[in-house]
Amino acid sequence: MTYKFQQLPQLVDKRGKLPSKGSYNKRANGVKSITTRVWHHSLTKLSAGGSNIVSFANFHVGTNGWPEIAYHLVIDPNTIINGKAAIYYCVDISKRSYHVGNSNTIGLGICVIGDYRTDKLSAAAIGSIIDLRNALIKDGIGKYDKSHNEMPGYSWKACCVYDYNKAFKDILETIVPPVSQNPSSPPDLYTIQEGDTFWSIAEKDGPAGITVNDLIAANPNVDPTKLKV
């Protein structure tokens, strides 16, 4: 089956072309198992010589002993195709790759190359983040967007320290139409649901409504990375 995300003009299919020692197992229910699009960044500076998919694959296979590179999809701001960052399709999405521990079965691993504690998220990278996310939504792949440190057991990890909430709310809504054309307004008191993030809650209020920063300010005792139902 060919998905819409595979038809993106900046996507390059690297499946089976990177260093490997075997293959990951298939997900129990195939692509239907994916509930969460998990966003990482590589924690390697964009200017570093090893900030590329071959180096990542060599490390994951040779050092970690994994069968293949950890990420299903990698966005490379250093390589521009049709004005946007290249998107490498590295591991078939039907496979359970190793990128987020006990959540590997339900997680789709997406990595943006760079160390966004110091690097800046470029317009080309943002464009590909938006394109990829929209295509995955149209394909019905995943219901939620979460950063690595929002997944169970990873609140300690400095990933994804770039403001992916801003990329997905503020930038997405100003560049392309929102996914939901008729968002419902959140009440003054909102009850956390399964899969919620501060971004998804803010999205319910529409482009001109509450922002993630508003939610953080209004809920000083709530850790955005540790939301509970």
MARFI-858231 format. One line per 5 residues: number of its first residue (from 1); their letters; for each residue x, y, z of N, C-alpha, C. Coordinates in steps of 0.02 Angstrom, whole numbers, plus 50000, padded with zeros to 5 digits. Example, Ala and Ser with C-alpha at 12.3 -4.5 7.8 and 13.67 -1.06 7.14 Angstrom:
2
1 = AS = 50660/49716/50390/50615/49775/50390/50660/49835/50390 | 50642/49888/50354/50684/49947/50357/50645/50002/50394
! end
This chain:
229
1 = MTYKF = 50042/49940/50000/50000/50000/50000/50044/50063/50000 | 50026/50110/49958/50062/50174/49955/50021/50227/49992 | 50054/50260/50039/50021/50311/50079/50034/50381/50051 | 49992/50429/50072/50000/50497/50048/50067/50526/50070 | 50091/50507/50129/50155/50536/50151/50212/50515/50105
6 = QQLPQ = 50205/50456/50073/50257/50432/50027/50258/50472/49962 | 50205/50510/49949/50200/50548/49888/50225/50620/49896 | 50248/50638/49957/50275/50705/49967/50336/50715/49923 | 50342/50771/49888/50397/50781/49841/50466/50782/49874 | 50469/50798/49939/50534/50800/49973/50551/50734/50008
11 = LVDKR = 50510/50682/49998/50523/50618/50031/50569/50575/49989 | 50618/50544/50022/50665/50498/49990/50660/50431/50026 | 50646/50378/49989/50638/50311/50018/50706/50279/50029 | 50725/50271/50093/50789/50241/50110/50781/50172/50142 | 50721/50144/50139/50710/50078/50169/50754/50026/50135
16 = GKLPS = 50790/49988/50176/50834/49936/50150/50899/49961/50122 | 50913/50027/50128/50973/50055/50099/51021/50083/50152 | 51005/50073/50216/51047/50098/50270/51080/50039/50306 | 51135/50051/50343/51167/49997/50380/51116/49961/50425 | 51119/49895/50425/51072/49856/50465/51101/49787/50480
21 = KGSYN = 51073/49755/50530/51089/49685/50547/51024/49649/50561 | 50988/49635/50509/50923/49603/50518/50867/49653/50507 | 50810/49639/50538/50751/49679/50529/50709/49680/50592 | 50675/49735/50605/50629/49738/50662/50569/49692/50650 | 50537/49671/50704/50476/49632/50699/50419/49677/50676
26 = KRANG = 50369/49646/50646/50309/49683/50626/50267/49698/50688 | 50229/49753/50686/50181/49767/50739/50127/49714/50738 | 50100/49699/50797/50050/49646/50803/49990/49659/50758 | 49966/49721/50756/49909/49739/50714/49929/49784/50656 | 49991/49778/50636/50015/49818/50580/50011/49893/50595
31 = VKSIT = 50000/49933/50544/49998/50005/50550/49940/50027/50595 | 49888/49986/50601/49831/50002/50644/49852/50007/50717 | 49910/49979/50735/49934/49982/50804/49957/50052/50824 | 49973/50093/50774/50001/50159/50787/49948/50206/50814 | 49957/50230/50875/49912/50280/50903/49945/50349/50909
36 = TRVWH = 50013/50350/50910/50048/50412/50927/50106/50425/50879 | 50107/50485/50852/50164/50508/50812/50214/50539/50862 | 50270/50505/50873/50318/50526/50924/50374/50566/50892 | 50382/50629/50913/50430/50675/50883/50494/50678/50925 | 50550/50667/50892/50616/50670/50923/50657/50724/50888
41 = HSLTK = 50712/50744/50920/50766/50774/50881/50829/50736/50899 | 50879/50740/50855/50935/50694/50859/50984/50710/50915 | 50980/50771/50943/51028/50794/50993/51099/50798/50966 | 51106/50799/50900/51170/50812/50867/51164/50877/50829 | 51211/50922/50838/51206/50987/50807/51204/50981/50731
46 = LSAGG = 51166/51027/50700/51160/51026/50628/51227/51031/50593 | 51275/51066/50624/51341/51076/50593/51388/51017/50603 | 51368/50968/50644/51412/50911/50658/51414/50863/50598 | 51473/50834/50587/51482/50789/50530/51440/50726/50534 | 51422/50706/50596/51384/50645/50604/51309/50654/50606
51 = SNIVS = 51285/50713/50588/51213/50727/50589/51181/50705/50524 | 51179/50641/50513/51149/50614/50453/51124/50543/50466 | 51080/50519/50423/51047/50455/50436/51095/50395/50434 | 51149/50399/50395/51196/50343/50393/51232/50338/50460 | 51253/50395/50488/51286/50394/50554/51239/50369/50608
56 = FANFH = 51176/50392/50605/51127/50368/50654/51118/50293/50649 | 51112/50268/50588/51102/50196/50578/51163/50157/50603 | 51224/50182/50589/51284/50149/50613/51286/50145/50689 | 51265/50200/50722/51265/50202/50795/51212/50154/50823 | 51152/50157/50797/51098/50116/50823/51111/50042/50812
61 = VGTNG = 51141/50025/50754/51155/49955/50739/51220/49931/50771 | 51273/49970/50761/51339/49948/50785/51349/49956/50859 | 51326/50011/50888/51336/50025/50960/51279/49997/51002 | 51217/50012/50982/51160/49989/51022/51140/49917/51008 | 51163/49890/50952/51147/49821/50936/51076/49811/50910
66 = WPEIA = 51045/49864/50884/50977/49859/50858/50980/49835/50785 | 50926/49807/50760/50927/49781/50691/50934/49836/50638 | 50902/49893/50649/50901/49947/50600/50905/50014/50636 | 50905/50069/50597/50901/50136/50626/50837/50140/50668 | 50837/50182/50719/50781/50185/50766/50718/50217/50737
71 = YHLVI = 50727/50266/50691/50671/50307/50671/50640/50284/50606 | 50574/50286/50602/50540/50271/50540/50552/50326/50488 | 50548/50388/50511/50554/50446/50466/50602/50497/50497 | 50645/50525/50456/50694/50574/50479/50690/50636/50434 | 50683/50694/50465/50682/50758/50429/50751/50789/50434
76 = DPNTI = 50781/50804/50376/50850/50828/50373/50853/50900/50348 | 50859/50949/50394/50861/51020/50373/50923/51037/50332 | 50974/50994/50333/51035/51008/50295/51028/50991/50221 | 50976/50955/50204/50964/50936/50134/50897/50964/50112 | 50898/51006/50062/50837/51040/50039/50814/51010/49973
81 = INGKA = 50751/50991/49971/50721/50964/49910/50656/51003/49897 | 50651/51034/49839/50592/51075/49823/50578/51127/49876 | 50631/51156/49903/50624/51211/49951/50609/51190/50022 | 50607/51126/50036/50592/51102/50103/50643/51049/50124 | 50646/51037/50190/50694/50989/50216/50677/50919/50191
86 = AIYYC = 50728/50881/50172/50717/50813/50149/50686/50771/50205 | 50641/50727/50185/50611/50678/50232/50634/50609/50209 | 50671/50574/50252/50695/50507/50235/50649/50455/50267 | 50625/50410/50225/50584/50354/50249/50632/50296/50262 | 50649/50285/50325/50704/50240/50343/50682/50170/50363
91 = VDISK = 50627/50164/50399/50603/50100/50422/50528/50096/50406 | 50507/50040/50378/50436/50032/50360/50393/50043/50422 | 50340/50082/50414/50298/50100/50471/50261/50041/50501 | 50258/49985/50465/50226/49925/50492/50270/49890/50543 | 50334/49911/50549/50382/49879/50595/50383/49915/50662
96 = RSYHV = 50398/49877/50714/50403/49904/50782/50476/49921/50795 | 50496/49981/50776/50566/50001/50785/50579/50021/50857 | 50643/50027/50875/50662/50043/50944/50676/50118/50949 | 50629/50156/50975/50640/50227/50983/50608/50255/51046 | 50560/50219/51076/50527/50246/51135/50506/50191/51184
101 = GNSNT = 50552/50145/51196/50544/50095/51248/50479/50054/51244 | 50442/50053/51300/50382/50013/51304/50325/50037/51259 | 50334/50095/51229/50283/50122/51184/50299/50111/51110 | 50349/50069/51096/50369/50058/51027/50312/50031/50984 | 50270/49989/51013/50216/49958/50975/50166/50009/50950
106 = IGLGI = 50153/50061/50990/50102/50110/50971/50133/50174/50941 | 50199/50180/50942/50231/50242/50922/50261/50240/50853 | 50251/50294/50815/50285/50305/50752/50342/50353/50765 | 50403/50332/50752/50462/50372/50769/50481/50421/50713 | 50477/50486/50729/50495/50538/50682/50550/50581/50714
111 = CVIGD = 50605/50589/50679/50662/50627/50707/50678/50687/50662 | 50686/50745/50693/50711/50804/50657/50785/50811/50675 | 50828/50809/50625/50900/50813/50638/50916/50882/50667 | 50956/50882/50720/50978/50943/50752/50974/50938/50827 | 51010/50983/50860/51007/50988/50933/50973/51055/50949
116 = YRTDK = 50907/51052/50961/50868/51113/50966/50869/51145/51036 | 50919/51124/51075/50935/51163/51135/50975/51225/51114 | 51007/51220/51055/51047/51276/51029/51032/51291/50956 | 51020/51240/50915/51002/51252/50845/50933/51284/50839 | 50920/51315/50783/50856/51346/50770/50817/51305/50719
121 = LSAAA = 50753/51298/50730/50710/51262/50684/50699/51304/50622 | 50724/51281/50564/50721/51321/50503/50652/51319/50471 | 50640/51367/50427/50576/51369/50391/50569/51306/50348 | 50625/51282/50319/50622/51222/50278/50603/51161/50319 | 50629/51157/50381/50613/51102/50426/50540/51106/50448
126 = IGSII = 50518/51166/50465/50448/51176/50486/50401/51156/50430 | 50419/51175/50368/50377/51157/50312/50369/51082/50304 | 50423/51045/50315/50419/50972/50309/50384/50941/50368 | 50392/50970/50428/50354/50946/50486/50280/50951/50472 | 50259/51009/50446/50189/51021/50431/50164/50973/50377
131 = DLRNA = 50202/50968/50322/50182/50924/50267/50176/50852/50289 | 50225/50829/50328/50224/50759/50349/50166/50746/50397 | 50157/50790/50445/50102/50780/50492/50035/50780/50457 | 50023/50827/50412/49960/50829/50376/49948/50766/50336 | 50001/50741/50303/49995/50681/50262/49980/50620/50305
136 = LIKDG = 50014/50615/50363/50002/50558/50408/49931/50559/50435 | 49906/50619/50449/49836/50625/50472/49788/50602/50418 | 49800/50623/50356/49758/50602/50300/49761/50526/50290 | 49820/50497/50304/49828/50425/50297/49797/50387/50356 | 49777/50423/50408/49749/50391/50467/49802/50356/50509
141 = IGKYD = 49864/50381/50506/49919/50351/50543/49930/50390/50608 | 49906/50363/50663/49913/50396/50728/49856/50443/50742 | 49842/50452/50807/49789/50499/50829/49819/50559/50866 | 49878/50550/50896/49906/50601/50939/49976/50619/50916 | 49997/50681/50933/50066/50703/50924/50096/50713/50993
146 = KSHNE = 50152/50680/51007/50186/50689/51071/50261/50691/51059 | 50295/50729/51102/50368/50728/51099/50393/50667/51138 | 50455/50650/51127/50485/50592/51161/50476/50597/51236 | 50488/50657/51264/50485/50662/51337/50415/50664/51365 | 50364/50660/51322/50295/50654/51346/50273/50581/51350
151 = MPGYS = 50315/50536/51325/50297/50465/51326/50314/50435/51394 | 50278/50383/51415/50289/50353/51481/50363/50335/51493 | 50390/50361/51548/50458/50344/51568/50512/50388/51538 | 50493/50440/51499/50544/50480/51465/50542/50554/51483 | 50509/50572/51538/50505/50642/51556/50573/50673/51571
156 = WKACC = 50623/50630/51585/50690/50653/51601/50730/50673/51539 | 50709/50652/51480/50751/50657/51421/50744/50725/51387 | 50801/50754/51367/50801/50820/51334/50781/50815/51261 | 50725/50787/51250/50700/50775/51182/50624/50771/51188 | 50587/50814/51161/50602/50859/51107/50603/50930/51136
161 = VYDYN = 50661/50959/51147/50663/51024/51180/50647/51081/51133 | 50646/51069/51067/50620/51123/51024/50545/51127/51036 | 50517/51185/51024/50447/51196/51041/50402/51167/50986 | 50393/51102/50987/50352/51070/50936/50279/51091/50944 | 50259/51109/51005/50191/51135/51015/50181/51198/50973
166 = KAFKD = 50231/51242/50972/50226/51303/50932/50225/51287/50858 | 50267/51239/50838/50269/51220/50767/50201/51194/50745 | 50168/51156/50789/50105/51125/50769/50044/51168/50781 | 50047/51216/50826/49988/51258/50838/49996/51325/50802 | 50042/51367/50826/50048/51434/50799/50067/51434/50725
171 = ILETI = 50120/51397/50707/50144/51399/50639/50096/51362/50592 | 50073/51304/50613/50028/51265/50571/49966/51305/50554 | 49938/51339/50603/49875/51373/50593/49883/51437/50552 | 49944/51464/50548/49953/51524/50508/49974/51508/50436 | 50002/51448/50425/50026/51430/50359/49975/51389/50320
176 = VPPVS = 49942/51342/50354/49894/51298/50320/49830/51297/50361 | 49773/51280/50331/49711/51276/50369/49717/51224/50424 | 49687/51235/50482/49689/51185/50536/49654/51121/50514 | 49675/51065/50543/49647/51000/50526/49573/50999/50540 | 49553/51026/50596/49482/51030/50614/49455/51099/50597
181 = QNPSS = 49409/51102/50549/49384/51167/50528/49334/51196/50578 | 49305/51154/50620/49256/51177/50669/49274/51153/50739 | 49329/51181/50766/49351/51158/50832/49300/51177/50885 | 49294/51133/50935/49249/51148/50990/49285/51188/51043 | 49250/51234/51074/49280/51276/51125/49286/51238/51191
186 = PPDLY = 49345/51241/51222/49352/51207/51286/49317/51245/51342 | 49290/51211/51391/49258/51246/51448/49311/51278/51492 | 49289/51318/51540/49336/51350/51587/49374/51297/51626 | 49339/51242/51643/49371/51187/51678/49371/51128/51630 | 49431/51104/51613/49437/51051/51564/49463/50988/51598
191 = TIQEG = 49434/50931/51582/49456/50867/51609/49502/50832/51559 | 49562/50815/51581/49611/50783/51537/49585/50716/51513 | 49591/50705/51446/49571/50643/51415/49634/50604/51393 | 49625/50541/51378/49681/50500/51354/49710/50531/51290 | 49775/50537/51289/49809/50563/51230/49815/50639/51227
196 = DTFWS = 49787/50674/51276/49790/50747/51276/49861/50773/51286 | 49876/50828/51253/49935/50869/51268/49910/50941/51275 | 49952/50986/51300/49931/51055/51305/49915/51082/51235 | 49952/51060/51184/49938/51083/51116/49869/51060/51093 | 49853/50996/51104/49788/50970/51080/49730/51004/51116
201 = IAEKD = 49740/51021/51180/49688/51056/51218/49679/51126/51191 | 49736/51161/51179/49732/51229/51152/49700/51230/51083 | 49713/51178/51043/49687/51174/50975/49610/51175/50974 | 49580/51150/51027/49506/51148/51030/49476/51218/51028 | 49516/51268/51047/49490/51336/51051/49500/51375/50986
206 = GPAGI = 49533/51343/50936/49541/51376/50872/49600/51424/50870 | 49617/51450/50811/49677/51492/50801/49679/51555/50844 | 49621/51585/50858/49620/51648/50894/49607/51639/50968 | 49606/51578/50991/49588/51565/51060/49648/51557/51106 | 49640/51514/51155/49692/51503/51205/49754/51472/51174
211 = TVNDL = 49812/51489/51200/49875/51462/51175/49905/51415/51227 | 49956/51378/51206/49991/51334/51252/50020/51373/51310 | 50048/51431/51295/50076/51473/51349/50022/51496/51397 | 49961/51510/51371/49905/51527/51415/49890/51470/51463 | 49889/51409/51437/49874/51351/51479/49927/51342/51533
216 = IAANP = 49990/51350/51513/50044/51343/51562/50037/51395/51617 | 50022/51458/51598/50015/51512/51647/49955/51500/51693 | 49901/51472/51665/49839/51462/51704/49842/51400/51748 | 49891/51357/51734/49896/51293/51772/49968/51283/51797 | 49991/51327/51841/50061/51325/51863/50080/51261/51899
221 = NVDPT = 50030/51225/51925/50046/51163/51962/50040/51101/51918 | 50030/51111/51853/50024/51054/51808/50086/51049/51764 | 50119/50991/51764/50177/50980/51721/50152/50958/51652 | 50165/50998/51599/50139/50981/51532/50164/50914/51507 | 50221/50889/51532/50248/50825/51509/50221/50766/51548
226 = KLKV = 50179/50779/51598/50155/50724/51641/50079/50729/51650 | 50043/50742/51596/49970/50746/51601/49940/50678/51617 | 49891/50677/51661/49858/50615/51679/49783/50622/51668 | 49751/50567/51648/49679/50567/51639/49645/50584/51705
! end
